[in-house]
Structure formats: C-alpha cells, structure tokens
Amino acid sequence: MRRYIYGAVTVFLALCIVCCQKKKPVVANQDEGELKYLWDTEHLSREERLHILDSVWKATEKQPQTQLTTQVMKLVAYLYYFDEEYPKQRAIMRGMYSQAEKRGDSVSMGYALYNIGTSYDADNITDSAYYYHLRAGKIYKTLNDTLNIGLTKHCTAKILMQHGSYAEAEVLEVEALKLFRSINDSEDMVCSYVALAGCLVGMHKYDKALEYYKTALAELNVLKKKDLAPEDYNDYLRLIYGNIGVAYDKKGDYTKALNYYTQALNIKGLERHQQAVFLGNRGYAEMMLNRPEEEYMPDLQESLRVLDSIGADFHKLDPEKSIAKHYLRQGDTLQGVALLKAAYRDARLAESADDMQEILALLLTADHKHTVKHSKEYFRLTDSLHSAERAARDKFARISYDTDLVETKNKALNRRYNAAVAVTVVLLFMAVGIILIIRLRSRNKELVYNQQQQEANEKIYGLLLQQEMEAENARVAERNRLAMELHDGIINRIFTTRFNLMQLKTEQEEKRTQLVTELQETQDEIRKLSHDLKDAFAGDAESFADILRKEAERNSCAGTVQFDVYIDKFINWAGVSPACRVALLRIIQEACHNVLKYSGATECHVAVMSQGDKIKLRIWDNGVGFDTGKKKSGIGLKNMEDRVKDLGGSLTVTSAEGQGVVIEAVM
C-alpha cells in the first residue's frame, strides 16, 4: 500500500494533511543481498539504521550505475525519508536526477523531482516543495503519465490548502480526482475526496464537505473488496471518521461529532499521538454538549499530557484551548485567562498564527483589563495574516510563473537545438549526396570511356582483320592469276612445242627425244608450281597447325579473352584437302571474332581433333551466351554452315543465356 501520514485532526483545524510519498521502490528481486539487508534494518535502532544507510550510500555511489545500484539508492532514499533525514534523501534524489538528465531518462527525472518535492513538504519547506512538484508534473505531462500527473496536482493542492488558498487548492484537487477516476485508481480517489472535503471545510462549506467524506467512505469500501490490507483500511477509516467529526464540530453538531470521534478511537491500530488527539476532540465535544466535567475533563487532561510528553507542540494547543474554555465556562476567568496566555505563548513558539488569532479573540472577551492591548495585537495579527496569505499566494503564483517561464525557455532552446541538429543533418545528407553524385558521375565517365575504348579496339581489330582478309584475298587472286597464266599460257605453248617436236622426223632421234623429255619435265614443274601457287593459302602439311596457333595468339593479343588452342598431333594434314583447311581457318577466324565482339567471355578454347576419316572442330567459351531459339543466325554463322555443307559436313551451335556458346563442326 502507498503509505499516508496524516496530521492530527483538531477541532479548529479541519485539514486532511495527506503525505504525497509515492509507493515503495519496486525491486526486481528483493532476494539480492544488499536489498534484503536494507529491508531487514527496520528492526534496528534509528542510529544503527542510519549508520548502515550512510555506509551503503557511500559504497554505492562509487559503483558503476546499474539497475541494482539504482534500486539500492532508491531504497536508501526511501528509508532516509521515514527516518526524517530529509537533506540526505534530497541529495540522493538530486544525484539520480543529474544522471537521468544526462541519459535523457524523463521517467527517472520525474521520479527524482517528485521525491525531492515530497521531502521538502515533509520538512515543512513548502515553497520548494511546490516548485519541485510543479516541475515533476510538467515532466509527467510530457510522458502522458496520468497517475503521476494526478499525484503532483494532489500534492500542490495540499500545499496551497496549508497556506489557506482553499479555492485554488480545490481546483487542483478536482483535476487530480478526474485523473484518478479515469484510471480507476480507488486508493488515490479516497485521498482526493478527503482533501477536497478539507478544502470545503476551510471555506466553511460543511454540508458539501460531508458529502465528499461520505463519498470517500463509499470508495474505501470498494477498495476494501480489492486488495487493501486490513491495517491500511483501518488507517483510512480512522482518518475519514476523524475529519467527519471535525466537520460536524465546526458546523456545531457536537452530537454527531462525538459519535465519529468515538468510532475513530475504537478502530484498532491507533497510535499514541493519534489517540491523544482524538481524546482531546472527544472531550471538547462532550464539553460543548454540557456533559458532566468528570466525563470530558480526563480526556482533555490526558490528551494534553501525552502530546506535551512527545513534544507535539503544535497539536497540544487544542487541548490547552479546550481546558481554558472549560474554566471560562465555569466562571473561573482568572484560571481561564492564565491558561489562554500560556497557550498563546505556545502558539507563538509553534508559529501557529491561526491559533494565536483564536486565543486573542478569547482574551478580548475574557481579559477585560487588557482589552486594548489584546485588541491591537488581534488586529495587527489579522493584518499580518492577510498579508501573509497574499504573500503566499503571490509567492506560489511567482513559482508557477517562473516554472512556466523556465519551461518556455527550455522549449525554445530545445527547438533551436533541434533546428540546428536538423539543419546539420540536412547539410550532412546534402554533402554526402553531392559526393555520391560526383563519384557516380566520375564512375559513369570512366565506364563510358572504357566502353568507347573497347568499341575503338573492336573497330581497330575489325579494320585490321578486314585489311588482312583483303590483303589475303588479293594475294590469292594474284596467285590464281599467275597459276592460270602459267597453266593456260606457258604450259600450253610448251605442250604445243613438245608436240611439234614429237612430230618432226629427224635423223637425230636421240637428240629430239632428249628435248621432248626436258620439255615434259619443264611442263610438269610449271604445272606443279601453278598448283602450289593456287594452294599456297591453305599451307602445307607441316605449317598449317602453326597457322591455326598463330591465329589464336593474335586474337589473344587483340582483346581481353584468353584463347587456348589444342590441335591433335595425329592428324595427317597432308591428307586433308586444301578446301577443308581453308574452311577450318575461316570458321576459327569468324568464331574468334564473335567471341571478342559479343560474348563478354574471359576464356575461349579451340580444339581440332581427328575422328576417323573426318576432322572435328570444337570451339567453346564462358561468355554470356544467347537463346538460340529467339536469336536469328547472323551472316557469320550462315557462312560457317555454308562452308561445312560444301564439304559434306555438319555444324551445330549450342548456347543458353549465361552459359556460353559451343560450336562443333565435323568435316
């Protein structure tokens, strides 16, 4: 349960002073050594417990911040609070706030500010408490934390109520109540109803206050059916009964006031100072009902004795005033005035202006000898109270204004910071984008240059190949022309001459025969020369394999493709027709040209093998390939097929996209 500490419910002070201390720190695993040890210190004396807490605080401060050390510090601060070591609790909370601010942890920042405010409130430094609760509330508002927004409003309302600003406190408490109701928080709704009723009692609206007290009782019964512990239920019930008694007391209905005071006294778990307060209230009600002195006087005297013995200087003023009134009612003015003057001195020591004002009002009617003196003091005190109330209202208004101003400045700074960060990020992205664009353009230029260079190389190679083919064709044509001239011209004339010689009849038969033989030999030699000129292009048996290798080497030098040539050494090139050799060379040239130009390959293999009485040519690469079903055959492939068909052979082309090309020719 959230622990609530309420002050004495007195006859002339109808306020429900509710402590806004939050729940105990939530610990993930209370079996951890340090945490369990701290929880178990409650049975020790205050001095022993404080010594342990001081040691744990110093040791934990030096440790790296973890979830466990944070929980330990929260628990230490919590125990400091209930040992009334408020400055130490605030020091721990300020350290937690500083660390949370560095991390940007708004939840922990709100927690620390809230507990600092609670500590100041318990230490009766209400202006600081008000300031820190306002700051905590603004952080919780940004987090949309409904529960804690309601709690901060409840605490600030209580502070305003203590300073007599009942109307302002009522507005804040209504807002807190709405928030608690929106999340169905019955426990805080009970406290909020009690606080609202206290505001109304302060404004002398007793009937409305009693309605809120009864609503609080109804909500308390709902809470009892949930998970409220019996001792906590008794604490709340005693608080409400006592305040209902005060409301009836202020209203003048002493019978009902006495009834509720008696019920509060009969509830179990009553502490000593609470019992003393309720005894004094009951005794006063009995006195106002004109009960016999022996019924109420013991209650008043016991109340004064206990409160004086425990040092409750503020709360003992009520039984002192009640006893003084008793003597005044009995006509013993001398004793009554003496007790009132003693009570006035105690009120001044306790700095209770309300009690001082009430006592002065009684002295005005009882101490006729000093009426002027008491009258001046009364009006002076009244004026000072009004001034103090105005000053308090102005002070809290300034605190609210200053808090809002600081928040506004912080928001402006955050906007500037966010704007600066946004501009920096935008400029950074722009710079990165410009760099990327420049690099992409440079890369594109490089790719375009490489492509143009590749195309230029291909054009140069094509021109060189075309030039070589034209030169080769010219050489072949010249050889054919010479061979034709030799065959058709010289050979025919030699043949005619030889024939004529054979027809001659001469006596020198032997000489004639010799000349004919020489002409025959010359004719054969010229015919052989003619055939050699015509077939020189196809190469002889020994050099044709070298021609094919040199062709591959020239292609390797012309581009980025590595050509590998394998020629079967068992091929008898002498038995291969010149037409077949020419076809082999032309197919290899065309295929290598296509590999360089279209394939994008890095390797190409050429193999010439013997297959029985046939020659098998196989060319394959690791290029991009093409879909043979979609792409039409070019002129190069058509020429290959025509050459192979002319020799009675077959040509197959196998390819697929991304799998290279395989060309096989059998001749």
C-alpha positions in Angstrom: 0.0 0.0 0.0 1.1 3.6 -0.5 1.9 4.9 3.0 -0.1 8.0 4.0 0.8 10.1 7.1 -1.9 12.4 8.3 -1.6 15.1 10.9 -3.8 15.5 13.9 -7.4 16.1 13.3 -8.2 19.0 15.6 -11.3 20.9 16.5 -10.2 24.2 14.9 -8.0 22.9 12.1 -10.2 20.9 9.7 -7.5 19.9 7.3 -6.6 16.5 6.0 -2.8 16.6 5.6 -2.0 13.7 3.3 1.6 12.8 2.6 2.3 12.5 -1.1 5.0 9.9 -0.6 5.0 7.5 -3.5 5.0 3.7 -3.4 8.0 1.9 -2.0 10.7 1.4 -4.6 9.8 -1.5 -6.9 12.6 -4.0 -6.7 13.1 -6.7 -9.4 14.5 -9.2 -7.0 14.4 -8.5 -3.3 16.4 -11.6 -2.6 19.5 -9.6 -3.8 21.9 -9.4 -0.8 22.1 -5.7 -0.4 18.4 -5.0 -0.9 17.3 -7.8 1.5 19.8 -6.5 4.1 18.4 -3.0 3.8 14.8 -4.2 4.1 15.7 -6.0 7.3 17.1 -2.9 9.0 13.6 -1.8 10.2 14.0 -3.7 13.5 17.2 -1.8 14.3 17.5 1.4 16.3 17.5 4.6 14.4 21.2 5.3 15.0 22.2 1.8 13.8 20.0 2.0 10.8 21.3 5.5 9.8 24.9 4.2 10.2 24.1 1.3 7.8 22.3 3.6 5.3 25.3 6.1 5.3 27.7 3.3 4.6 25.6 1.8 1.8 25.1 5.2 0.2 28.9 6.0 0.1 29.7 2.5 -1.2 27.0 2.5 -3.9 28.0 6.0 -5.1 31.4 4.7 -6.1 29.9 1.7 -8.1 29.1 1.9 -11.8 25.4 2.7 -12.3 23.3 -0.5 -12.9 19.7 -1.4 -12.4 20.6 -3.0 -9.0 22.6 0.1 -7.7 19.7 2.3 -8.8 17.2 0.2 -6.8 19.6 0.3 -3.8 19.8 4.1 -3.9 16.0 4.4 -4.2 15.6 2.2 -1.2 18.2 4.1 0.8 16.5 7.4 0.0 13.1 5.8 1.0 14.4 4.8 4.4 16.1 8.2 4.9 12.7 9.7 4.3 11.0 7.7 7.1 13.8 8.4 9.4 13.2 12.1 8.7 16.7 12.5 7.2 15.3 14.8 4.5 18.5 16.5 3.3 20.2 13.1 2.7 17.2 11.9 0.8 17.2 15.0 -1.4 20.9 14.6 -2.0 20.4 11.1 -3.4 17.4 12.2 -5.5 19.4 15.2 -6.9 22.2 12.7 -7.9 19.6 10.5 -9.6 18.1 13.5 -11.4 21.6 14.5 -12.7 22.3 11.0 -14.0 18.8 10.7 -15.6 19.2 14.1 -17.3 22.4 13.0 -18.9 20.7 9.9 -20.2 17.6 11.7 -21.3 15.6 9.5 -19.0 12.4 11.5 -18.4 10.8 8.8 -16.2 13.7 8.9 -13.7 13.8 12.7 -13.9 10.2 12.9 -12.9 10.6 10.4 -10.1 13.6 12.3 -8.6 11.8 15.7 -8.8 8.7 14.3 -7.3 10.5 12.8 -4.3 12.6 16.0 -3.8 9.3 17.9 -3.5 7.9 15.3 -1.1 11.0 15.6 1.1 10.7 19.4 1.2 7.0 19.1 2.0 7.7 16.8 4.9 10.5 19.2 6.0 7.9 22.0 6.0 9.7 23.9 3.3 6.6 24.3 1.3 7.7 26.8 -1.4 10.5 24.5 -2.5 8.1 21.5 -2.3 5.6 23.4 -4.5 8.3 24.2 -7.1 9.6 20.7 -7.4 6.1 19.2 -7.6 5.3 21.6 -10.4 8.5 20.6 -12.3 7.7 16.9 -11.8 4.1 17.5 -13.0 5.3 19.1 -16.3 7.7 16.1 -17.0 4.9 13.6 -16.3 2.6 15.6 -18.6 5.1 15.2 -21.5 5.1 11.5 -20.7 1.3 11.4 -20.5 1.6 9.6 -17.1 -1.9 10.0 -15.8 -1.3 8.6 -12.3 1.7 10.8 -11.5 0.2 13.9 -13.1 -2.7 13.4 -10.6 -0.3 12.9 -7.7 1.6 16.1 -8.4 -1.7 18.0 -8.6 -2.8 16.4 -5.3 0.5 17.4 -3.6 0.5 21.0 -4.9 -3.2 21.3 -3.8 -2.3 20.2 -0.3 0.4 22.8 -0.1 -2.0 25.5 -1.2 -4.5 24.3 1.3 -2.0 24.5 4.1 -1.4 28.2 3.3 -5.1 29.0 3.3 -5.6 29.1 -0.5 -8.6 26.8 -0.4 -10.2 27.9 -3.7 -7.0 27.3 -5.7 -6.4 24.0 -3.9 -10.0 22.9 -4.7 -9.5 23.5 -8.4 -6.3 21.4 -8.5 -7.8 18.7 -6.4 -10.8 18.4 -8.7 -8.4 18.0 -11.6 -6.4 15.3 -9.7 -9.7 13.5 -8.9 -10.7 13.4 -12.5 -7.3 11.9 -13.5 -7.6 9.2 -10.7 -11.1 8.4 -11.8 -10.0 8.0 -15.4 -7.6 5.2 -14.5 -10.0 3.8 -11.8 -7.4 4.4 -9.0 -9.6 3.9 -5.9 -6.9 4.5 -3.3 -5.9 7.9 -4.7 -9.5 8.7 -5.2 -10.1 8.2 -1.5 -7.3 10.6 -0.7 -8.5 13.1 -3.2 -12.1 13.1 -1.8 -10.7 13.7 1.7 -8.5 16.5 0.5 -11.5 18.1 -1.4 -13.6 17.9 1.8 -10.8 19.6 3.7 -10.8 22.5 1.3 -14.5 22.9 1.7 -14.3 22.8 5.5 -11.7 25.6 5.2 -14.2 27.6 3.2 -16.9 26.8 5.8 -18.9 24.7 3.3 -19.6 22.0 5.8 -22.5 20.2 4.2 -20.7 19.8 0.8 -17.6 18.7 2.7 -19.6 16.0 4.5 -20.9 14.7 1.1 -17.3 14.3 -0.1 -16.3 12.5 3.1 -19.2 10.0 2.6 -18.2 9.5 -1.0 -14.7 8.8 0.3 -16.1 6.1 2.6 -18.0 4.5 -0.2 -14.9 4.4 -2.4 -12.9 3.0 0.6 -15.4 0.1 0.8 -14.8 -0.6 -2.9 -11.1 -0.5 -2.2 -11.5 -2.9 0.7 -13.0 -5.5 -1.6 -10.0 -5.4 -3.8 -6.5 -6.0 -2.2 -6.4 -3.4 0.6 -4.8 -4.7 3.7 -6.9 -4.6 6.9 -4.4 -2.3 8.8 -4.4 0.1 5.8 -8.2 0.1 5.7 -8.3 1.0 9.4 -5.9 3.9 8.9 -8.0 5.3 6.1 -11.3 4.8 8.0 -9.9 6.4 11.2 -8.7 9.4 9.0 -12.1 9.9 7.5 -14.1 9.4 10.7 -11.9 11.9 12.5 -12.3 14.5 9.7 -16.1 13.9 9.6 -16.1 14.6 13.3 -14.2 17.9 12.7 -16.7 18.9 10.0 -19.7 18.3 12.4 -17.8 20.0 15.2 -17.3 23.2 13.0 -20.9 23.0 12.0 -22.0 23.0 15.6 -23.5 19.5 15.6 -21.5 18.2 18.6 -23.6 15.0 19.0 -22.6 13.6 15.6 -19.1 14.9 16.1 -18.8 13.0 19.3 -20.1 9.9 17.6 -17.5 9.9 14.9 -14.7 10.8 17.3 -15.7 7.8 19.4 -15.8 5.5 16.4 -12.3 6.7 15.4 -11.0 5.9 18.9 -12.5 2.3 18.7 -10.7 1.4 15.4 -7.7 -0.9 16.0 -4.1 0.1 15.4 -4.4 3.6 16.9 -1.1 5.2 17.6 -0.3 7.1 20.8 -0.3 10.6 19.4 -3.5 9.8 17.4 -5.2 8.6 20.4 -4.3 11.8 22.3 -5.6 14.0 19.5 -8.9 12.1 19.3 -9.3 12.1 23.1 -8.9 15.9 23.1 -11.5 16.3 20.3 -14.0 14.0 22.1 -13.5 15.8 25.3 -14.2 19.1 23.6 -17.4 17.8 22.0 -18.6 16.4 25.4 -17.9 19.8 27.0 -19.9 21.6 24.3 -22.8 19.2 24.9 -22.7 20.2 28.6 -21.7 16.7 29.8 -20.5 16.4 33.4 -17.0 17.6 34.0 -15.8 14.2 35.1 -16.7 12.8 31.7 -14.7 15.1 29.5 -12.1 16.7 31.7 -10.0 13.5 32.0 -9.9 13.2 28.2 -8.7 16.8 27.8 -6.0 16.4 30.5 -4.8 13.1 29.2 -4.6 14.5 25.7 -2.5 17.5 26.9 -0.2 15.3 28.9 0.6 12.8 26.1 1.0 15.5 23.4 3.3 17.5 25.7 5.4 14.4 26.6 6.0 13.5 23.0 6.9 17.1 22.0 3.9 17.7 19.8 3.9 21.5 20.4 1.5 22.3 17.6 -1.1 19.6 18.4 -1.1 20.3 22.2 -2.6 23.7 21.6 -6.1 22.3 21.0 -6.4 20.6 24.5 -4.9 23.7 26.0 -7.5 25.9 24.5 -10.3 23.5 25.4 -9.2 23.4 29.1 -9.1 27.2 29.1 -12.6 27.4 27.6 -13.7 24.9 30.4 -12.6 27.3 33.1 -14.2 30.3 31.3 -17.5 28.4 31.1 -17.2 27.6 34.8 -16.7 31.3 35.5 -13.1 30.9 36.6 -11.9 33.8 34.5 -8.5 34.1 36.3 -7.6 30.4 35.6 -9.0 30.6 32.1 -7.1 33.7 31.2 -3.9 32.3 32.6 -4.3 29.2 30.5 -5.1 31.2 27.4 -1.9 33.3 27.9 0.1 30.1 28.3 -1.5 28.7 25.2 -0.7 32.0 23.3 3.0 31.7 24.2 3.0 28.1 23.0 1.2 29.1 19.8 3.9 31.8 19.2 6.6 29.2 19.7 4.8 26.8 17.3 4.4 29.7 14.8 0.7 28.9 14.6 -0.9 32.2 13.6 -4.4 30.8 13.4 -4.2 29.5 17.0 -2.8 32.9 18.1 -5.7 34.7 16.4 -8.3 32.4 18.0 -6.7 32.8 21.5 -6.6 36.6 21.2 -10.3 36.6 20.3 -11.0 34.6 23.5 -8.8 37.0 25.6 -10.7 40.0 24.2 -13.9 38.7 25.8 -12.3 37.3 29.0 -9.4 39.6 29.9 -11.2 43.0 30.2 -8.2 44.7 31.9 -6.1 44.3 28.8 -8.7 44.6 26.2 -7.0 47.4 24.3 -3.7 45.5 24.3 -5.3 42.3 23.1 -7.4 44.3 20.5 -4.3 45.9 19.0 -2.5 42.6 18.9 -5.5 40.9 17.4 -5.9 43.5 14.6 -2.1 43.5 14.0 -2.1 39.7 13.7 -5.1 39.7 11.5 -3.5 42.2 9.2 -0.3 40.2 9.2 -2.2 37.0 8.4 -3.9 38.7 5.5 -0.6 40.0 4.3 1.0 36.6 4.7 -1.8 34.9 2.8 -1.5 37.4 0.0 2.3 37.0 0.1 1.9 33.2 0.0 -0.5 33.4 -3.0 1.9 35.8 -4.7 4.8 33.5 -4.0 3.2 30.4 -5.3 2.0 32.4 -8.4 5.5 33.5 -9.0 6.8 30.0 -8.6 4.2 28.8 -11.2 5.2 31.7 -13.5 8.9 31.1 -13.1 8.4 27.4 -13.7 6.4 28.1 -16.8 9.0 30.7 -17.9 11.8 28.2 -17.4 9.8 25.6 -19.3 9.2 28.0 -22.1 12.8 28.9 -22.3 13.8 25.2 -22.3 11.3 24.5 -25.1 12.7 27.4 -27.1 16.3 26.1 -26.5 15.1 22.6 -27.5 13.5 23.9 -30.6 16.7 25.8 -31.5 18.8 22.8 -30.7 16.5 20.5 -32.8 16.5 23.0 -35.6 20.3 23.2 -35.5 20.5 19.4 -35.5 18.0 19.2 -38.3 20.0 21.7 -40.4 23.2 19.9 -39.7 21.7 16.6 -40.6 20.2 18.1 -43.8 23.6 19.7 -44.8 25.4 16.4 -44.0 23.0 14.5 -46.2 23.3 17.1 -48.9 27.1 16.9 -48.7 27.0 13.1 -48.8 24.6 13.3 -51.7 26.8 15.7 -53.7 29.9 13.5 -53.0 27.9 10.4 -54.2 26.7 12.2 -57.3 30.2 13.4 -58.1 31.5 9.9 -57.7 28.7 8.4 -59.7 29.3 10.8 -62.5 33.1 10.1 -62.4 32.3 6.4 -62.4 29.9 6.8 -65.3 32.5 8.8 -67.3 35.1 6.1 -66.6 32.6 3.4 -67.7 31.7 5.4 -70.8 35.5 5.9 -71.6 36.1 2.2 -71.1 33.2 1.4 -73.3 34.4 3.8 -76.0 37.9 2.4 -75.8 36.5 -1.1 -76.1 34.5 -0.2 -79.1 37.5 1.6 -80.6 39.6 -1.5 -80.0 37.0 -3.7 -81.6 36.8 -1.3 -84.6 40.6 -1.3 -84.9 40.7 -5.1 -84.7 37.8 -5.3 -87.3 39.6 -3.0 -89.6 42.9 -4.9 -89.1 41.1 -8.2 -89.7 39.3 -6.7 -92.7 42.5 -5.3 -94.1 44.3 -8.6 -93.6 41.4 -10.5 -95.3 41.5 -8.1 -98.2 45.3 -8.5 -98.5 44.9 -12.2 -98.3 42.2 -12.2 -100.9 44.4 -10.0 -103.1 47.3 -12.4 -102.7 45.1 -15.4 -103.5 43.7 -13.6 -106.6 47.2 -12.8 -107.7 48.4 -16.4 -107.2 45.3 -17.7 -109.0 46.0 -15.3 -111.9 49.6 -16.4 -112.1 48.7 -20.0 -111.9 46.1 -19.5 -114.7 48.6 -17.7 -116.8 51.2 -20.5 -116.3 48.6 -23.1 -116.9 46.8 -21.6 -119.8 49.7 -19.7 -121.4 53.2 -21.1 -120.9 52.2 -24.8 -120.3 50.0 -24.8 -123.4 52.8 -23.3 -125.5 55.3 -25.8 -124.1 52.9 -28.6 -124.8 52.5 -27.4 -128.4 56.2 -27.1 -128.8 56.7 -30.6 -127.4 54.0 -32.0 -129.6 55.6 -30.4 -132.7 58.9 -31.8 -131.7 57.5 -35.2 -131.5 56.0 -34.9 -135.0 59.3 -34.0 -136.5 61.2 -36.7 -138.2 64.9 -36.1 -137.9 67.8 -38.1 -138.1 68.8 -37.0 -134.7 66.2 -39.1 -132.9 68.2 -39.3 -129.8 68.6 -35.5 -129.6 64.9 -35.0 -130.3 63.9 -37.4 -127.6 66.1 -35.7 -125.2 64.5 -32.3 -125.9 61.0 -33.7 -125.6 61.8 -35.2 -122.3 63.2 -31.9 -121.0 60.1 -30.1 -122.2 57.9 -32.7 -120.4 59.9 -32.1 -117.2 59.6 -28.4 -117.6 55.8 -28.7 -118.1 55.4 -30.9 -115.0 57.5 -28.4 -113.0 55.4 -25.4 -114.2 52.1 -27.3 -113.5 53.4 -28.2 -110.0 54.3 -24.5 -109.5 50.8 -23.5 -110.7 49.1 -25.8 -108.2 51.4 -24.7 -105.5 50.6 -21.1 -106.1 46.9 -21.9 -106.1 47.0 -23.9 -102.9 49.7 -21.9 -101.0 46.9 -20.2 -99.0 45.9 -23.5 -97.4 49.5 -24.2 -96.2 51.4 -27.4 -96.3 51.1 -30.3 -94.1 53.9 -29.2 -91.7 52.9 -25.5 -91.3 49.0 -25.5 -91.1 48.9 -26.3 -87.4 51.2 -23.3 -86.7 48.9 -21.1 -88.8 46.0 -22.0 -86.5 48.0 -21.4 -83.3 49.3 -18.0 -84.6 45.7 -17.1 -85.4 44.7 -17.8 -81.7 47.7 -15.9 -80.4 46.8 -12.9 -82.5 43.3 -12.9 -81.1 44.6 -13.1 -77.5 46.7 -10.0 -78.1 43.8 -8.1 -79.6 41.4 -8.3 -76.6 40.8 -9.4 -73.0 39.9 -13.0 -73.9 42.5 -15.7 -73.3 42.5 -18.2 -76.3 43.6 -21.8 -75.8 44.3 -24.0 -78.9 44.6 -27.7 -79.0 45.4 -29.5 -82.3 45.5 -33.2 -82.5 49.1 -34.2 -83.4 48.0 -37.4 -85.0 46.2 -35.5 -87.8 47.8 -36.1 -91.2 47.5 -32.7 -92.7 48.9 -33.9 -96.0 45.8 -36.0 -96.4 43.5 -33.1 -95.6 42.2 -31.2 -98.7 43.1 -27.6 -99.1 39.4 -26.7 -99.2 39.0 -28.3 -95.8 41.9 -26.4 -94.4 40.6 -23.1 -95.7 37.2 -23.9 -94.1 38.8 -24.7 -90.8 40.8 -21.5 -90.8 37.8 -19.3 -91.8 35.5 -20.9 -89.2 38.1 -20.3 -86.4 38.6 -16.7 -87.5 34.9 -16.0 -87.6 34.2 -17.7 -84.2 37.1 -15.9 -82.5 35.9 -12.6 -83.9 32.4 -13.2 -82.5 33.9 -14.1 -79.1 35.8 -10.9 -78.9 32.9 -8.8 -80.0 29.8 -10.2 -78.4 30.5 -12.9 -75.8 32.0 -10.9 -72.9 34.0 -14.1 -72.2 37.4 -14.3 -70.4 38.3 -17.7 -71.9 37.9 -19.4 -75.2 39.0 -22.9 -76.2 39.6 -24.2 -79.7 40.2 -27.9 -80.3 40.9 -29.6 -83.7 40.6 -33.4 -83.4 40.8 -36.4 -85.7 37.6 -38.5 -85.8 38.1 -41.5 -88.1 38.4 -40.1 -91.6 36.9 -36.8 -90.6 38.1 -33.7 -88.9 36.2 -32.4 -85.8 36.4 -28.7 -84.8 35.1 -27.7 -81.4 35.1 -24.1 -80.1 33.5 -23.0 -76.7 33.7 -20.0 -74.3 32.5 -18.9 -70.9 30.6 -15.8 -72.1 27.1 -14.6 -71.7 25.7 -16.9 -74.4 22.3 -16.4 -76.1 18.9 -18.0 -76.6 19.3 -20.0 -79.9 15.5 -20.2 -80.1 15.0 -16.5 -80.1 18.0 -15.0 -81.8 18.3 -15.3 -85.6 21.6 -16.6 -87.1 23.9 -13.8 -88.3 25.9 -13.8 -91.6 29.0 -15.2 -89.8 27.1 -18.3 -88.6 25.5 -18.6 -92.1 28.9 -18.6 -93.8 30.1 -21.2 -91.4 27.2 -23.5 -92.2 27.7 -23.0 -96.0 31.4 -23.8 -95.8 30.7 -27.0 -93.8 27.9 -28.1 -96.1 30.0 -27.5 -99.2 32.4 -30.1 -97.7 29.6 -32.5 -96.9 29.9 -31.9 -93.1 27.7 -30.7 -90.3 27.7 -27.7 -88.0 25.9 -27.4 -84.6 25.7 -24.4 -82.3 24.7 -24.9 -78.6 24.0 -22.0 -76.2 21.8 -20.5 -73.5 21.8 -17.2 -71.7 24.6 -17.1 -69.1 26.1 -20.4 -70.2 28.4 -19.5 -73.1 28.5 -20.9 -76.7 29.7 -24.2 -78.1 30.3 -24.6 -81.8 31.0 -28.1 -83.3 31.8 -28.8 -87.0 32.5 -32.2 -88.4 34.1 -32.3 -92.0 
